Amino acid sequence: MRLWGGRFAADSDEQVAAFGRSIDVDAEMALDDLDGSVAHVRGLGRAGILSDAEVAALVDGLADLRRDVENGELRWDPELEDVHLNLEAALTERLGAIAGKLHTCRSRNDQVATDLRLWTRRAIDRLDRAMLHYEGALVGLAEREGDAVLPGSTHTQPAQPVLLGHHLLAYVEMAERDRGRLADARHRLNVSPLGAGALAGAGYPLDREATAADLGFDGVTANSLDAVGDRDFVVETLAAIGLAMVHLSRLAEEIAWWSNPRFGFVRVADAYSTGSSMMPNKRNPDPAELVRGRTAAAIGAVTGVLTLLKGLPLGYQRDLQEDKPPLFRTVATCEASLAVMSGLIASLAVDRERMADAAADGYTTATTLADALVRRGVPFRAAHRIVGALVGRAENGGIRLLSDVPPAAFAEILAAADDETARGLAGERGAAAALLRSATIAVSLAAADVIGGTAPARVAAAIAAARARLDASEPTGRQ
């Protein structure tokens, strides 16, 4: 059933035919192709090109095909190149000559463009649901363990203490932006190419907008050349997924470190851990590592499709057959990664004591002490130098916490400061001791009392707001 072979006197070379086959990939779009065909048939009926009886027969035949595809009962014939020709051949076998009218006013160019938009729209909706589930796992862990104290860091060095809930909510924010980017891509892709034909537009008075509405599109493409050659929506979707995978990879990296006994902040559940074939002691967070590793392919997919498109002239080119493998693989990878990370996070055990103990390392309350000096009238730069000298004194004296430095030692540093206000505090009874009491984890956390800060009350409110938002969220695509 070589539908395009009328002008050819010889068959294709076998290697060429095999090289061009795509049924092993594009069978993924079978249901989308059938949906597009049903809408197209009804459009042909509206235009008076098919009779009511012909429309009914074709729609019924396509419905039968859909049932067979859904039940896995349709055998794909590799000799028929692609999903479109396979489905048309199966329809012809069942209905006879009337099936030959299905392709009136339609090219495989606008057909595949429509199928791929329908498939991508469904994929985005699935990913959105998976992202909501992932966010729910993060918020659930924050609700259970959010007031645990975590050593916040910059440059991978101790910085300031934060609450674990605050840290987890940062990933919720990332996921919300990822959802927004996918929703933006969905909005732009949701226009129908049907009726664009091969490149110049259908030669019959089709009501393209009515057909688009039948398929749930928001409208129709405005230019037939662009309609058949546009794959911006593939790039946008891949870019959004690539960034979402990068966000997952960052969390996976942290889990890999946190679960190391040297840190001991978390314990990954047995169901999400693996062992070693040689070392009986090993407990590896393999799912997190695989998410981190598969992010590389997601990033590569964006680059690959951009490179595929960069040299194409207007209209459909066969190169575009190669847009589907990276899109299909990357969607599947992201969906699986979200699912495994959701389960891993939901079952994660937190060691609050190890976290809190680590949060005290590195003099993480130094900034809070500097701020306390500023509140007593010391300029921040002078306060920064004073507290830096105090950190040096504590480090050299083997004192782990700034709050444990003897007040007399701090008073000496204040007295030697190049700021008059600080020198005055050195002679003020009890001032050094009072200032040192501000250099505790609890005071440091409470001090960050701004919108988006890590103060306990702020974090509790942010967790509650995230839970309310999730409970009220409708997945993308639901009206």
C-alpha positions in Angstrom: 0.0 0.0 0.0 2.5 2.5 -1.2 0.1 5.5 -1.4 2.6 7.8 -3.0 4.0 5.4 -5.7 1.9 6.2 -8.7 4.7 8.1 -10.6 7.4 5.6 -9.8 8.3 2.7 -12.2 10.5 0.8 -9.7 10.2 -0.1 -6.0 12.4 1.6 -3.4 15.7 0.0 -2.6 15.2 -2.2 0.4 17.8 -0.4 2.4 16.2 2.9 1.6 12.8 1.6 2.6 14.1 0.3 5.9 16.0 3.5 6.5 12.9 5.6 6.1 10.5 3.5 8.3 9.3 5.1 11.4 6.4 2.8 12.6 8.5 1.5 15.5 8.6 5.1 16.8 5.4 6.9 15.6 3.0 4.1 16.6 3.1 6.0 19.8 0.8 8.5 18.1 -1.8 6.0 16.9 -4.6 7.3 19.1 -3.8 10.9 18.2 -3.8 10.0 14.5 -7.2 8.3 14.9 -8.7 11.3 16.8 -7.4 13.6 14.0 -8.9 11.4 11.4 -12.3 11.4 13.0 -12.3 15.2 13.2 -11.1 15.4 9.6 -13.9 13.1 8.4 -16.5 15.2 10.1 -14.9 18.2 8.6 -15.2 16.6 5.1 -18.9 16.0 5.9 -19.5 19.6 6.9 -17.9 20.7 3.6 -20.2 18.4 1.6 -17.3 16.3 0.3 -18.6 13.2 2.1 -22.2 12.1 2.5 -23.7 11.5 5.9 -23.6 7.8 5.3 -19.9 7.9 4.3 -19.1 10.0 7.4 -20.9 7.5 9.6 -19.1 4.5 8.0 -15.7 6.1 8.3 -16.2 7.2 11.9 -17.5 3.8 12.9 -14.5 2.1 11.2 -12.1 4.5 13.0 -13.7 3.8 16.3 -13.2 0.0 15.7 -9.6 0.7 15.0 -9.2 2.7 18.2 -10.5 -0.2 20.2 -8.0 -2.6 18.6 -5.1 -0.1 19.2 -6.2 0.4 22.8 -6.4 -3.4 23.3 -3.0 -4.0 21.6 -4.7 -6.1 18.9 -3.6 -4.2 15.8 -0.5 -5.6 14.1 1.9 -3.0 12.8 3.3 -3.8 9.4 6.8 -2.3 8.9 6.4 -2.5 5.2 3.9 0.4 5.5 6.4 2.9 6.6 4.6 4.8 9.4 1.6 4.9 11.7 -0.5 6.9 9.2 -0.3 4.3 6.4 -0.7 1.4 8.8 -4.0 2.8 10.1 -5.3 3.7 6.6 -4.4 0.2 5.4 -6.2 -1.4 8.3 -9.2 0.8 7.7 -9.2 -0.1 4.0 -9.1 -3.8 4.9 -12.2 -3.4 6.9 -14.2 -0.9 4.9 -13.0 -1.3 1.3 -12.8 1.5 -1.2 -14.6 4.1 1.0 -11.5 4.3 3.2 -9.7 5.8 0.2 -11.8 9.0 0.8 -10.3 9.5 4.2 -7.2 11.3 2.9 -9.1 13.8 0.8 -7.9 17.4 1.6 -5.1 16.1 3.8 -1.4 15.4 3.5 0.8 13.4 5.8 2.5 16.8 6.4 -0.4 18.4 8.1 -1.5 15.0 9.5 1.7 14.4 11.4 1.9 18.0 12.6 -1.6 17.6 14.1 -0.8 14.2 15.6 2.3 15.5 17.2 0.6 18.5 18.7 -2.1 16.3 20.1 0.4 13.8 21.5 2.5 16.6 23.1 -0.6 18.2 24.6 -1.4 14.9 26.3 2.2 14.5 27.4 2.3 17.9 29.0 -0.9 17.2 30.9 0.6 13.9 32.2 3.8 15.7 33.2 1.8 18.4 35.0 -0.1 15.8 37.1 3.3 14.1 37.9 4.7 17.4 38.9 1.8 18.1 41.3 2.4 14.7 42.8 6.1 15.5 43.2 5.3 18.9 44.8 2.9 17.1 47.2 5.8 14.8 48.3 8.0 17.8 49.0 5.3 19.6 50.9 4.4 16.4 52.8 8.1 16.0 53.9 8.2 19.7 54.9 5.0 19.3 57.0 6.5 16.3 58.8 10.1 17.5 59.2 10.1 21.1 58.1 11.3 22.5 61.5 14.5 20.5 61.4 17.5 22.7 61.3 19.7 22.3 58.2 23.1 23.8 57.5 22.6 26.3 54.7 25.6 26.8 52.4 27.0 28.9 49.7 30.1 27.8 47.6 29.4 24.4 49.3 30.7 26.0 52.6 28.8 26.6 55.8 26.8 29.8 55.6 23.8 30.3 57.7 21.3 27.9 59.4 18.0 27.3 57.6 15.0 25.1 58.2 14.6 22.0 56.2 11.1 23.1 55.3 12.6 26.3 53.8 15.0 24.2 51.7 12.3 21.9 50.4 10.0 24.7 49.5 12.8 26.1 47.2 12.3 23.0 45.1 8.5 23.5 45.2 9.1 27.0 43.8 11.2 25.5 41.0 8.5 22.9 40.2 5.9 25.6 40.0 8.0 27.5 37.5 8.4 24.2 35.5 4.7 23.8 35.5 4.3 27.3 34.2 6.8 26.8 31.4 5.0 23.6 30.3 1.7 25.4 30.5 3.1 28.2 28.3 4.3 25.7 25.8 0.9 24.0 25.8 -0.9 27.2 25.1 1.3 28.0 22.1 1.1 24.5 20.6 -2.7 24.3 20.9 -3.6 25.3 17.4 -4.6 23.0 14.6 -2.5 22.5 11.4 -5.3 20.4 9.7 -6.2 22.0 6.5 -2.7 23.2 5.7 -2.3 20.3 3.3 1.1 19.5 2.0 2.2 23.2 2.2 -0.2 25.5 0.4 -3.5 24.8 2.1 -6.4 22.5 1.3 -8.1 23.0 -2.1 -11.6 22.5 -0.7 -13.8 24.8 1.5 -13.0 23.2 4.8 -14.1 24.8 8.1 -10.7 24.5 9.8 -11.9 26.3 12.9 -14.8 23.8 13.5 -12.4 20.9 13.0 -9.9 22.5 15.4 -12.7 22.9 18.0 -13.6 19.2 17.6 -10.0 18.4 18.6 -9.9 20.7 21.6 -7.6 23.2 19.9 -7.9 26.9 20.7 -7.7 27.9 17.0 -5.9 27.2 13.8 -2.5 27.9 12.4 -2.3 31.1 10.4 0.1 30.1 7.7 0.1 26.8 5.8 3.9 26.7 5.2 4.6 27.4 8.9 2.0 24.9 10.0 3.6 21.9 8.4 7.2 22.9 9.2 6.9 24.3 12.6 8.4 22.4 15.5 8.9 25.3 17.9 6.5 23.5 20.2 8.7 20.5 20.4 11.7 22.7 21.3 9.7 24.6 23.9 8.5 21.4 25.5 11.9 19.9 25.5 13.4 23.0 27.0 10.8 23.1 29.7 11.4 19.4 30.5 15.2 19.9 30.3 15.1 22.6 33.0 12.7 20.5 35.1 15.1 17.6 34.9 18.0 19.9 36.0 15.9 20.9 39.0 15.3 17.2 39.8 19.0 16.6 39.3 20.0 19.2 41.9 17.8 17.6 44.5 19.1 14.2 43.5 22.6 15.4 44.1 21.8 16.7 47.5 20.1 13.5 48.5 23.2 11.5 47.4 25.3 13.6 49.7 22.9 13.9 52.6 22.5 10.1 52.7 26.3 9.5 52.9 27.1 8.5 56.4 29.6 11.3 56.6 26.6 13.6 56.5 23.9 11.3 57.8 21.1 13.9 57.4 18.7 11.5 55.7 18.2 7.8 55.1 16.8 6.6 51.8 14.2 3.8 52.2 15.2 0.3 51.3 12.7 0.4 48.5 14.7 3.2 46.9 18.2 1.9 47.6 20.4 -0.7 46.1 23.4 -2.7 47.2 26.7 -3.7 45.7 27.5 -7.0 43.9 30.8 -7.1 45.8 30.6 -4.9 48.9 28.0 -6.2 51.5 28.1 -2.9 53.3 26.9 -0.7 50.5 23.6 1.2 50.5 23.4 3.3 47.3 20.8 5.9 46.4 20.7 4.6 42.8 17.3 6.1 41.8 18.6 9.6 42.6 21.8 9.0 40.8 19.9 7.8 37.7 17.8 10.9 37.7 21.0 12.9 37.8 22.5 10.9 35.0 19.4 10.9 32.7 19.3 14.7 32.9 22.2 14.7 30.5 20.1 13.1 27.8 17.2 15.6 28.4 19.6 18.5 28.0 21.0 16.8 24.8 17.5 16.4 23.4 17.0 20.2 23.3 20.3 20.7 21.6 19.6 17.9 19.2 16.2 19.2 18.0 17.5 22.8 17.7 20.4 21.5 15.5 17.9 19.4 13.5 15.9 22.6 12.7 18.6 25.1 12.1 19.2 24.4 8.4 15.7 23.6 7.2 14.0 25.7 4.6 10.3 26.4 4.8 7.8 23.6 4.4 8.0 20.0 5.5 11.3 18.2 5.3 11.9 14.5 6.0 14.4 15.5 8.6 11.4 16.3 10.8 10.8 12.6 11.2 13.7 12.7 13.7 11.9 15.1 16.1 9.9 12.3 17.7 12.4 10.0 19.2 14.0 12.6 21.5 10.6 14.1 22.4 9.1 10.7 23.3 12.1 9.5 25.2 12.5 12.8 27.1 8.9 12.9 28.2 9.1 9.3 29.3 12.3 10.0 31.2 10.9 13.0 33.0 7.6 11.3 33.9 9.5 8.3 35.4 12.0 10.6 37.2 9.2 12.6 38.8 7.5 9.4 39.9 10.6 7.9 41.5 11.7 11.1 43.1 8.2 11.5 44.6 8.3 8.1 46.1 11.9 8.6 47.4 11.1 11.9 49.0 7.8 10.7 50.6 9.7 7.8 52.2 12.8 9.7 53.3 13.8 9.5 56.9 15.4 12.6 58.5 18.0 12.6 61.3 17.2 15.9 63.0 20.1 15.6 65.4 22.7 15.1 62.7 21.3 18.0 60.7 21.2 20.4 63.7 24.7 19.4 64.8 26.1 20.1 61.3 24.3 23.4 61.3 26.4 24.6 64.2 29.7 24.0 62.2 31.5 26.8 60.5 30.2 29.6 62.8 27.0 29.9 60.8 25.5 32.4 63.3 28.2 35.0 62.6 26.0 37.2 60.3 23.3 37.3 63.1 26.0 38.6 65.5 27.1 41.2 63.1 23.5 42.3 62.6 23.2 42.5 66.4 26.1 44.9 66.5 24.5 47.0 63.8 21.4 47.3 65.9 23.6 48.8 68.6 24.8 51.4 66.2 27.9 49.9 64.8 28.3 50.3 61.0 27.9 47.0 59.2 31.4 47.0 57.7 32.9 47.6 61.1 30.6 44.9 62.6 31.8 42.5 59.8 35.4 43.0 60.8 34.7 42.6 64.5 32.8 39.4 64.1 35.5 38.1 61.6 38.1 38.7 64.3 35.9 36.8 66.8 35.6 33.9 64.4 39.3 33.8 64.1 39.7 33.8 67.9 37.2 31.0 68.3 38.8 28.9 65.6 42.3 29.3 67.0 41.0 28.5 70.5 39.1 25.4 69.4 35.8 26.9 70.4 33.1 25.5 68.1 30.2 28.0 68.8 30.5 31.8 68.8 28.0 31.9 71.7 30.6 29.9 73.8 33.3 32.5 73.4 34.0 34.1 76.8 32.4 37.6 77.0 35.8 39.0 78.2 37.5 37.8 75.0 34.8 39.4 72.9 35.1 42.6 74.9 38.8 42.7 74.1 38.0 42.5 70.4 35.4 45.3 70.7 37.8 47.5 72.6 40.4 47.1 69.8 37.9 47.9 67.1 38.3 51.0 64.8 34.8 52.1 65.5 33.9 54.4 68.5 30.5 52.8 69.1 32.0 49.3 69.3 34.7 50.5 71.7 31.9 52.0 73.9 30.2 48.6 73.9 33.4 47.0 75.2 33.1 49.1 78.4 29.4 48.6 78.8 28.6 46.1 81.5 27.0 43.0 80.1 27.0 44.2 76.5 29.5 41.6 75.2 27.6 38.7 76.9 24.2 40.0 75.6 25.6 40.2 72.1 27.0 36.7 72.2 23.6 35.4 73.2 22.4 36.5 69.8 24.9 34.1 68.1 22.7 31.0 68.6 20.9 28.9 66.0 17.5 29.8 67.3 18.1 33.5 67.3 19.7 33.3 63.8 16.6 31.5 62.4 14.1 33.8 64.1 16.0 36.9 62.8 15.2 36.0 59.1 11.7 37.2 59.6 10.8 38.5 56.1 8.7 37.2 53.3 10.6 34.3 51.8 12.9 34.0 54.9 13.7 31.0 57.0 12.1 32.3 60.3 10.0 29.4 61.7 6.8 31.3 61.6 7.4 32.4 58.0 8.3 28.8 57.0 5.2 27.4 58.7 3.0 29.9 56.9 4.8 29.1 53.5 4.2 25.4 54.0 0.6 25.9 54.8 0.2 28.2 51.7 1.9 25.6 49.5 -0.4 22.9 50.8 -3.5 25.1 50.1 -2.2 25.9 46.6 -1.7 22.2 45.9 -5.1 21.2 47.2 -6.7 23.9 45.0 -4.6 23.1 41.9 -6.2 21.8 38.8 -3.8 19.9 36.5 -3.0 21.6 33.2 -5.6 20.8 30.5 -8.6 20.5 32.9 -11.2 23.1 32.6 
